[in-house]
Amino acid sequence: MSLIFRYFKPRILGKPYENIRFGRNYSLSIQNSIKEEHFSDLAKDQAFKQVLDDINKALSSVSIQDSLYNIEEYEEKPYVRKSPEASFGSKRIGWVMLPDWLNEAVLETIKEHDKEIIKQDAKRIYLSLRSTTGYNPNSGIDLKDPIMGPCKSALNTFKRFAQENEVKPHVLEYGNREAIAYLAGYLPISYGPIFNVLTELKSRIPDFSPRNVLDFGTGPGTAIWATHDIWGKSDQNFLGIDTSESMLRTAEKLLSFHSNKDQINNIEFKRYLTYEPHLKHDLVISAFALNELLNDNVRETVLESLWNKTSDILVLIENGTPAGFKIIAEARKKILRMANKQQMNEVESITDETSDKTNRGAHVVAPCPHDGTCPLIASRNWCHFSQRINRPYYLMKTKNVKKDNFEDSKYSYVILRKGKRPTQITVDVDDKRDLTAEAYYWSRLIMPPMKRSEHVVMDYCYIERGIIPKSQGKTPYRDARKSMWGDLFPHEPKKPAVRRLISQRSKQLDVKSQEKDQMRIPSGQKISKKKDLSLIREGRLRKKERENDVGMASILSL
């Protein structure tokens, strides 16, 4: 075949293409470029020259060039995944990392100490925190009760053994070793939830910018560093309170590593709160400190002092366990009751020009969309949230972790503000600041949404389970699919929400009818397909009693 092409090549292709030869596999390879004289006839063509002139004039024209290459006209707009309301109510901020200067300060502080001793001390801190706020599934059940008799299964035997050998609640006294272990094993874990809560506070109240900040139980200054990282004002005044002298010295040492560019000038550390009735703070923070107090009486006294020190906002954060949630719920209840009592006793002073927000009651900014009794106290669930943090290298070494460089820190919190709750008004959703008042009445998701076929199941903090179907509309359904645990959800369900099961402790919860209406707990609704066993047993007993009464009546009639 190649011989045929070689023979007919000059005759078929002609003289201009003699330099093109056929190689193996019938492929063409061009050896030399075509000479310019072969295009002389094309260059002399007047029509071709006219086309080239028109192209040059079009490219040199400014008006046409602007219309073709206008950057603003072809600017791509970002794809909106949520509605403005859902974006405003989002609590997700991604992974939280310690600032670079704080990481370097911790490394420089712990590098002079023995790593094995740090691990042992960090383990003692973990056991202490677990003993005071850890989850005990057998709380309230006496497994050694003689009425129960011997254990009937290996699981009950294990539970009884675990309760008998449970670590007793205790609080460590933080010395030098404990302070170093806290830096290496717990500082990033506590920094993440604090940063998340303060970021939500800044998003919910854009006009709020604290100038005087009080951090109760500051430790190594965790809340102070988070506050300065979020607002970052040079004229802020910080006051850190902690009973441990070693912790305060550690905080001062970390401060010495802070960069001169954003130096915190006005900061002071003390061991105890002083009685100064005229000294108020815009922002008062108590993070992971209330659980370390001795008893409830001391806790109530401290809460009253912190509230009296607050001129605007009080933030309380605890571990995301049932015990931590109980502390937050009791503190929320006490402060609201105390603030409302002060409001009733000092109504006359409100009209005074010198009066401030201390005499105007209080309301909850987050996470609750109401100021009534918390309905979750009577449920099997507890209000808590999660924040993913980045584990630094020293934290992974302290915890003996080799693979995962992240951790989910669970926490419960409440943000209280002095003054009345803002009224719900109709707003323009294009302005983000106008959504602040409306967001006070949106439902909070206390569990991750369950995405199902053409509907999303969402658990609200009203002990309700709402369903957002696809038929409700594109915007509500898309917002429901993109919502996360802890978000504020602005859309109401298409159908009335279904009330979830509650425990027997609901009978002990004293909720007024007005508060029930405020919390939107529906009445007369079906509980769920899985009926409560206690209700079934109670119904059977009543049926037997009625049958016995009918039998006795028939006997007496005879």
Protein Blocks (a to p, Z undefined) as FASTA:
>chain_A
ZZmmmmmmmmmnommlmmpccdehhiacdfbdcdfklmmmmmmpmklmmmmmmmmmmmmp
mklmmmmmcfklmpccdddfbdfklmmmpcbebjadddfklmmmmmmmmmmpcfklmmmm
mmmmmmmmmmmmpccfkgoiafkbmklopafbfklmmmmmmmmmpccdddddddfklmmm
mmmmmmmmmmmmmmmmmmmmmmmmmmbccfbdcdehklnommmmmmmmmnopakbccddd
dfblklmmmmmmmmmmpcfklccfbgcddfbdcddfklccfbdcdehklmmpmblmlmmm
mmmmmmmmpmkbccddddfbfklmmmmmmmmmmmmmmmmmmmmmmmmmmmpmkbcfklno
padfbfcfbfbdcfklmmmbdcdddddddddfklmmmnopaklmcdcdddddddddeddd
dddddddfklmklmmmmmmmcccdfbdcdddehiacdddfkopacdddfklojklmmmmm
mpcehiacfbdcfbdcddddddfklmmpccdfklmmmnopaehiafblbdcfklmmmmmm
mmmmmmmmmmmmmmmmZZ
